[in-house]
Every structure is written in structure tokens, then in C-alpha cells.
Amino acid sequence: MSSFEKQLDPKQFVRVHRSYIIKVDQLSKIEPMEKDSYKAILLNGEKVSISKSGYARLKQTIGL
């Protein structure tokens, strides 16, 4: 997964979990879940888990 991640534009794609890379423009919203955990809701309705480090990367990329 990390070799695939290196091939993608970091301004457009963010690894939010060790199993998930999302395209930033497909992000609809971020929902808080349990303590310090979040889910990314994509435009197509898919829900993707976000790790703590993935949340930090996502916030940095989208400017939160």
C-alpha cells in the first residue's frame, strides 16, 4: 500500500488508514465516532475508518 501511496499526488490523495487512501475531492464529511476516532463519509455514501495519524494527515491536507 505504501508503494502505491508514493505514486499518488499528495495534494489529491490522503492515506487515512493503513487500509484506505481517499481522494480529497470525494470527501463529503468527517463524522466523529468513539473517543478520538472518525469516519470519512464519501460522496458515494461509503464510510471509511480514519486512524489518528490519518486524521492528522487529512486535516493538514484539507486545511483544518
N, C-alpha and C positions, 0 to 999 in steps of 0.2 A: 504494500500500500504506500509506503514512503517513497519508493522509486516513481510510482505513478503520480504522487503528490508533487514531486520535484518538476515534473513535466508541465504542470498546470500553472497558469498565471495567478500569482498570489493575490492580485487585486480583485480577481473574479471568483476564485475558489478558496474555501477555507476548510481545513480538516477540523471538524467539531467533535470528533470521537475517534477512537482508534479504528473503528469500522466504517466511518462515514466522512465523506467530503461533500460539501454542498456548494452550489453556485449561488453567490450572494444575491444576485438579482431574482432568484427564485424563492427567497425567504419572505414569507408573509408576516410572521410574528414570532416572538420568543415567549414561551409560557413558562412561568416558574412552576416547579413541581415540589418535591420534598426539599428538605434543608440543602441549600447550595446545589440543587440540580435543576436543569432546564430542559425543555423540549423545543426544537425548532419546528415550526409549522410552515410547510412549503406551500406555494401557490396551488399545487395539485392536491393538497389535503394531506399529504404524507406527514407523519410525525417522526422526527429523528432525535435521538438522545444526544445531549451535549455534555461533554465532560467538563470538569473545572478548567483545565488548560484550554480546551476547545472554546469555552465561553470567553476566556480572556482573549484568545486569538480573534474570535468573531467580533467582540466589542472593539478591538483595535482596528480591525478591517473596516467595519461599518461606521466607526467614529462615535461610539457611545462613551 
